[in-house]
């Protein structure tokens, strides 16, 4: 739109004025209200200069340092200082040096206040009171339906359905072919998420890279396995369905729940853990129980010593519903370059069917503590073991 001499309207002036760009109607009531209606599909601009505005755009920004800092998107709204709104159906309301770039998709983005924020190749993104934040997609996979409130120096790249509130220097990162979906951050600093359906609530330098996991505050906690839960300081969850809390503990096995209050040298060298093993038997063949019911064992790494209490309960699910319970106390150890050894005592045994049995020993092939249950032919028996560990290693 070419620059023209300003048009000045005063209360009581003419009701309709003709300009080269269309009709501007100005109605003045006794209250002094002004109604302006651009002609055709033209936009409404306050001030002069800059590139052409989008159809039906409203541009109330009076100062800019580049001609592109206008409301060039269709049906867009712009106000503030040095802001740009190039996406359709989008708005930049206040603040300065904020940019909404023209996406391949729909647009419909909003930046309210703040400064130095950028939204690119995205749809339905909202930033409220943010500083130096980015929401970025591409023409293949737009980022969409994300909201950032009171955030500082955050970057969302290939992300969908994310909520970020009161965070600083945090990242949520997917890829063009595999965006990250359904994630959230609240009150975090220097945290990161790279997997779907995860959340970090509070804390500093926490990270999640496996789906359906949560970190609840603390510092420098890490989850790399699915369905993990972590909190505290320096905890690690690397086994699926694991949880770690306290300081410097690791849950590396399936379903492991670990706790610690510190360490000697390495994470996990002074911790306690609880695990569950299970299996169903239908024959009299001795059958090993597993942490996931099928294959995951309680391995003992080189240089480690575990004190353990194992409590086993069994119940038949057909016929006469027989039951059994066993308790084992012992210690497992493995030297560097050697095999695991297990010293164990059965401290309690009850069997309503004397054909049943359960033993604990060492599996030197898998280097694991082994729980073996023996049932009875024709009996469908559920075996469940609770394993309590005291762990250290050198």
C-alpha positions as CSV (number, residue, x, y, z in Angstrom):
1,X,0.0,0.0,0.0
2,X,1.5,3.3,-1.0
3,X,2.1,6.0,1.6
4,X,-0.4,8.8,1.6
5,X,-1.0,12.0,3.5
6,X,-2.7,11.3,6.9
7,X,-6.4,11.7,7.1
8,X,-7.6,13.6,10.2
9,X,-11.2,13.1,11.5
10,X,-12.7,15.2,14.2
11,X,-16.0,14.7,16.0
12,X,-18.8,16.3,14.0
13,X,-16.9,16.0,10.7
14,X,-18.3,14.4,7.6
15,X,-19.9,11.0,7.9
16,X,-18.2,9.3,4.9
17,X,-14.9,9.9,3.1
18,X,-13.6,8.5,-0.2
19,X,-10.0,7.4,-0.5
20,X,-8.1,5.6,-3.3
21,X,-8.1,2.4,-1.3
22,X,-11.9,2.3,-0.7
23,X,-14.6,3.8,1.5
24,X,-13.9,4.8,5.0
25,X,-17.1,5.4,7.0
26,X,-16.8,7.5,10.1
27,X,-19.9,7.8,12.3
28,X,-19.7,10.2,15.2
29,X,-22.2,9.9,18.0
30,X,-22.7,12.3,20.9
31,X,-20.4,10.1,22.9
32,X,-17.5,10.7,20.5
33,X,-17.3,7.1,19.3
34,X,-15.7,6.4,15.9
35,X,-16.5,3.5,13.5
36,X,-14.1,2.8,10.7
37,X,-14.9,0.4,7.9
38,X,-12.3,-0.2,5.1
39,X,-13.6,-0.9,1.7
40,X,-13.4,-4.3,0.0
41,X,-11.0,-6.7,1.6
42,X,-8.6,-4.1,2.7
43,X,-7.1,-4.0,6.2
44,X,-7.2,-1.3,8.8
45,X,-3.8,0.3,9.5
46,X,-2.8,2.9,12.1
47,X,0.1,4.9,10.7
48,X,1.9,4.6,7.4
49,X,4.8,2.6,5.9
50,X,5.7,-1.1,5.7
51,X,4.7,-3.8,3.4
52,X,1.1,-4.5,2.3
53,X,-1.2,-5.7,5.0
54,X,-3.2,-8.9,4.7
55,X,-6.9,-8.9,3.8
56,X,-9.1,-7.7,6.6
57,X,-5.9,-7.3,8.8
58,X,-5.8,-4.8,11.7
59,X,-2.3,-3.2,12.1
60,X,-2.1,-0.8,15.1
61,X,1.7,-0.8,15.3
62,X,3.1,2.7,14.8
63,X,6.9,1.9,14.9
64,X,9.0,-0.6,13.0
65,X,12.5,-1.1,11.9
66,X,11.8,-3.2,8.8
67,X,9.0,-3.1,6.2
68,X,8.1,-6.7,7.0
69,X,7.1,-5.8,10.5
70,X,3.4,-5.5,9.7
71,X,0.2,-7.6,9.9
72,X,0.7,-9.2,6.5
73,X,-1.4,-12.3,7.3
74,X,-5.0,-12.4,6.4
75,X,-7.4,-11.6,9.2
76,X,-4.4,-10.9,11.5
77,X,-3.9,-8.4,14.3
78,X,-0.8,-6.5,15.2
79,X,0.2,-4.1,18.0
80,X,3.3,-3.2,19.9
81,X,6.9,-2.4,18.7
82,X,8.8,-4.0,15.8
83,X,6.5,-7.0,15.8
84,X,5.6,-9.2,12.8
85,X,2.4,-11.1,12.1
86,X,2.6,-12.9,8.8
87,X,0.3,-15.9,9.5
88,X,-3.4,-15.9,8.7
89,X,-5.9,-15.7,11.6
90,X,-3.1,-14.8,14.0
91,X,-2.3,-12.0,16.5
92,X,0.6,-10.3,18.1
93,X,-0.7,-8.2,21.0
94,X,1.9,-5.9,22.5
95,X,5.5,-6.6,23.4
96,X,8.3,-6.1,20.9
97,X,10.4,-7.9,18.3
98,X,7.9,-10.8,18.3
99,X,7.5,-12.7,15.0
100,X,4.8,-15.1,13.7
101,X,6.0,-16.3,10.4
102,X,3.7,-17.4,7.6
103,X,3.1,-21.2,7.9
104,X,2.2,-23.8,5.3
105,X,-0.7,-24.6,7.5
106,X,-3.6,-22.6,8.9
107,X,-1.9,-20.2,11.3
108,X,-4.2,-19.1,14.0
109,X,-1.3,-18.3,16.4
110,X,-1.0,-15.7,19.1
111,X,1.7,-13.9,21.0
112,X,0.5,-11.7,23.9
113,X,3.2,-9.5,25.4
114,X,6.8,-10.4,25.9
115,X,9.6,-10.0,23.4
116,X,11.9,-11.8,21.0
117,X,9.5,-14.7,20.6
118,X,9.1,-16.6,17.3
119,X,6.4,-18.9,15.9
120,X,7.3,-20.6,12.6
121,X,5.4,-23.2,10.6
122,X,2.9,-23.7,13.4
123,X,-0.8,-23.8,14.0
124,X,-2.8,-22.7,17.0
125,X,0.2,-21.8,19.2
126,X,-0.1,-19.3,22.1
127,X,2.6,-17.5,23.9
128,X,1.6,-15.3,26.8
129,X,4.2,-13.1,28.7
130,X,7.2,-15.0,27.2
131,X,10.7,-13.9,26.3
132,X,13.0,-15.4,23.7
133,X,10.9,-18.5,23.1
134,X,10.5,-20.4,19.9
135,X,7.9,-22.8,18.5
136,X,9.1,-24.3,15.2
137,X,7.7,-26.9,12.7
138,X,8.1,-27.3,9.0
139,X,5.9,-27.8,5.9
140,X,5.8,-31.5,6.5
141,X,4.9,-31.6,10.2
142,X,3.5,-28.3,11.6
143,X,3.8,-27.9,15.3
144,X,0.3,-27.2,16.7
145,X,-1.9,-26.7,19.8
146,X,0.9,-25.7,22.1
147,X,0.8,-23.1,24.9
148,X,3.6,-21.3,26.6
149,X,2.9,-19.0,29.6
150,X,5.6,-16.9,31.4
151,X,8.4,-18.8,29.7
152,X,12.0,-17.6,29.1
153,X,14.4,-19.0,26.4
154,X,12.4,-22.1,25.7
155,X,12.4,-24.0,22.4
156,X,9.6,-26.3,21.1
157,X,10.7,-28.0,17.9
158,X,8.3,-30.4,16.1
159,X,5.9,-30.6,19.0
160,X,2.1,-31.0,19.3
161,X,-0.3,-30.6,22.2
162,X,2.3,-29.3,24.7
163,X,1.9,-27.0,27.7
164,X,4.8,-25.0,29.2
165,X,4.3,-22.8,32.2
166,X,6.9,-20.7,34.1
167,X,10.0,-22.4,32.7
168,X,13.4,-21.2,31.6
169,X,16.0,-22.6,29.1
170,X,13.9,-25.8,28.5
171,X,13.5,-27.7,25.3
172,X,10.9,-30.1,23.9
173,X,12.2,-31.7,20.7
174,X,10.9,-34.0,18.1
175,X,11.9,-34.5,14.5
176,X,10.1,-33.7,11.2
177,X,9.1,-37.3,10.7
178,X,8.3,-38.0,14.4
179,X,7.0,-35.0,16.3
180,X,6.7,-35.2,20.1
181,X,3.1,-35.2,21.3
182,X,1.2,-34.6,24.6
183,X,3.9,-33.3,26.9
184,X,4.1,-30.7,29.7
185,X,6.6,-28.7,31.7
186,X,5.9,-26.7,34.8
187,X,8.3,-24.5,36.8
188,X,11.4,-26.0,35.3
189,X,14.9,-24.8,34.5
190,X,17.2,-26.3,31.8
191,X,15.0,-29.4,31.4
192,X,14.4,-31.4,28.2
193,X,11.8,-33.9,26.8
194,X,12.2,-35.8,23.6
195,X,9.4,-38.4,23.9
196,X,5.6,-38.5,23.8
197,X,3.2,-38.2,26.7
198,X,5.7,-37.1,29.3
199,X,5.9,-34.4,32.0
200,X,8.5,-32.6,34.1
201,X,7.1,-30.8,37.1
202,X,9.6,-28.5,38.7
203,X,13.3,-28.9,39.1
204,X,16.5,-28.2,37.2
205,X,18.5,-30.1,34.6
206,X,16.0,-33.0,34.4
207,X,15.5,-35.0,31.2
208,X,13.1,-37.6,29.7
209,X,13.8,-39.5,26.5
210,X,11.3,-42.4,26.9
211,X,7.5,-42.3,26.5
212,X,4.9,-42.0,29.2
213,X,7.3,-40.9,31.9
214,X,7.3,-38.3,34.7
215,X,9.9,-36.4,36.7
216,X,8.6,-34.8,39.9
217,X,11.0,-32.0,40.7
218,X,14.6,-32.3,41.9
219,X,17.9,-31.9,40.1
220,X,19.7,-33.7,37.3
221,X,17.3,-36.7,37.2
222,X,17.1,-38.8,34.0
223,X,14.6,-41.2,32.5
224,X,15.6,-43.3,29.5
225,X,13.0,-46.2,29.8
226,X,9.3,-46.2,29.2
227,X,6.8,-45.6,32.0
228,X,9.4,-44.2,34.3
229,X,9.0,-42.1,37.4
230,X,11.9,-40.1,39.0
231,X,12.4,-37.5,41.7
232,X,15.2,-36.2,43.9
233,X,18.8,-35.6,43.0
234,X,20.8,-37.4,40.4
235,X,18.5,-40.4,40.0
236,X,18.3,-42.6,36.9
237,X,15.5,-44.7,35.5
238,X,16.8,-47.0,32.7
239,X,14.4,-49.9,33.2
240,X,10.8,-49.9,32.0
241,X,8.2,-49.3,34.7
242,X,10.9,-48.3,37.1
243,X,11.0,-45.6,39.7
244,X,13.9,-43.8,41.5
245,X,13.7,-41.4,44.4
246,X,16.1,-39.7,46.8
247,X,19.7,-39.1,45.9
248,X,21.9,-40.9,43.4
249,X,20.0,-44.1,42.9
250,X,19.3,-46.1,39.7
251,X,16.4,-48.2,38.6
252,X,17.9,-50.2,35.8
253,X,15.7,-53.3,35.9
254,X,12.1,-53.9,34.8
255,X,9.7,-52.6,37.5
256,X,12.5,-51.7,39.9
257,X,11.7,-49.2,42.7
258,X,14.9,-47.8,44.1
259,X,15.7,-45.4,46.9
260,X,18.9,-43.8,48.2
261,X,20.1,-40.9,50.4
262,X,23.5,-40.6,48.7
263,X,26.4,-42.5,47.3
264,X,30.0,-43.5,47.9
265,X,31.3,-42.9,44.4
266,X,28.9,-44.0,41.8
267,X,25.1,-43.7,41.4
268,X,23.4,-46.8,42.9
269,X,26.3,-47.9,45.1
270,X,24.4,-47.3,48.3
271,X,20.7,-48.0,47.6
272,X,17.7,-50.2,48.4
273,X,15.2,-51.6,45.9
274,X,12.0,-53.5,45.6
275,X,11.1,-55.7,42.6
276,X,8.3,-58.1,41.7
277,X,8.7,-61.4,39.8
278,X,5.8,-63.5,38.6
279,X,4.9,-66.6,36.6
280,X,2.0,-69.0,36.1
281,X,2.6,-72.8,36.1
282,X,0.3,-75.5,34.8
283,X,2.7,-78.5,35.1
284,X,5.1,-80.0,37.6
285,X,8.1,-78.7,35.7
286,X,10.3,-76.3,37.7
287,X,9.7,-72.8,36.2
288,X,11.7,-69.7,36.7
289,X,9.9,-66.5,37.8
290,X,10.7,-63.3,35.8
291,X,10.4,-59.6,36.5
292,X,8.2,-59.1,33.5
293,X,6.6,-62.5,33.7
294,X,8.5,-63.9,30.7
295,X,12.2,-63.0,30.3
296,X,13.6,-60.2,32.5
297,X,15.9,-61.5,35.3
298,X,17.4,-60.0,38.4
299,X,21.0,-59.9,37.2
300,X,24.0,-59.1,39.4
301,X,26.7,-57.0,37.8
302,X,30.4,-57.6,38.4
303,X,31.7,-56.0,41.6
304,X,28.2,-56.0,43.2
305,X,26.9,-57.4,46.5
306,X,23.2,-57.7,47.2
307,X,21.5,-58.6,50.5
308,X,18.0,-59.9,49.8
309,X,14.7,-60.9,51.3
310,X,12.4,-62.7,48.9
311,X,8.8,-63.4,49.8
312,X,6.8,-65.7,47.5
313,X,3.1,-66.4,47.5
314,X,1.2,-68.9,45.3
315,X,-2.4,-69.7,44.7
316,X,-4.1,-72.2,42.5
317,X,-6.8,-70.7,40.3
318,X,-8.7,-73.9,39.5
319,X,-9.9,-77.1,41.4
320,X,-9.3,-76.9,45.2
321,X,-7.5,-73.5,45.3
322,X,-4.4,-74.6,47.2
323,X,-2.0,-71.9,48.5
324,X,1.6,-71.6,49.5
325,X,4.1,-69.1,51.0
326,X,7.8,-69.0,51.2
327,X,10.4,-66.6,52.7
328,X,14.1,-66.5,51.7
329,X,16.9,-64.5,53.3
330,X,20.3,-64.3,51.6
331,X,23.2,-62.6,49.9
332,X,24.3,-62.6,46.3
333,X,27.7,-61.4,45.2
334,X,29.8,-61.4,42.0
335,X,33.5,-60.5,41.8
336,X,35.1,-58.9,38.7
337,X,35.5,-61.5,36.0
338,X,33.6,-64.1,38.1
339,X,30.2,-65.8,38.3
340,X,27.4,-64.8,40.7
341,X,27.2,-66.8,43.9
342,X,24.1,-67.0,46.2
343,X,24.0,-67.9,49.9
344,X,20.3,-68.4,50.9
345,X,18.2,-69.7,53.8
346,X,14.5,-70.6,53.5
347,X,13.1,-69.1,56.7
348,X,9.4,-69.8,56.2
349,X,7.4,-72.4,54.3
350,X,3.7,-73.2,54.1
351,X,2.2,-75.4,51.5
352,X,-1.4,-76.7,51.4
353,X,-0.2,-79.1,48.7
354,X,3.1,-80.8,49.5
355,X,3.9,-81.4,45.8
356,X,4.6,-77.7,45.4
357,X,8.0,-76.1,46.1
358,X,10.0,-72.9,45.6
359,X,13.8,-72.4,45.7
360,X,16.2,-69.5,45.2
361,X,19.7,-70.1,43.8
362,X,22.3,-68.6,41.4
363,X,21.9,-68.7,37.6
364,X,25.5,-68.5,36.5
365,X,24.6,-68.6,32.9
366,X,22.6,-65.4,33.1
367,X,24.5,-64.1,36.2
368,X,21.3,-63.6,38.1
369,X,19.4,-64.5,41.3
370,X,17.0,-67.2,40.2
371,X,13.6,-68.0,41.8
372,X,12.2,-71.3,40.7
373,X,8.7,-72.5,41.4
374,X,7.4,-76.1,41.0
375,X,3.7,-76.7,40.7
376,X,1.6,-79.7,39.8
377,X,0.2,-81.1,36.6
378,X,-3.4,-79.9,36.1
379,X,-3.0,-77.1,38.6
380,X,-3.1,-73.5,37.3
381,X,-1.0,-71.7,39.8
382,X,-0.1,-68.0,40.0
383,X,3.3,-67.4,41.6
384,X,4.3,-63.8,42.8
385,X,7.6,-62.8,44.5
386,X,8.4,-59.6,46.3
387,X,12.2,-59.0,46.2
388,X,13.8,-56.6,48.6
389,X,17.4,-55.6,48.0
390,X,20.2,-53.8,49.8
391,X,22.7,-53.0,47.1
392,X,26.3,-51.9,46.9
393,X,29.2,-52.3,44.5
394,X,32.8,-51.3,44.0
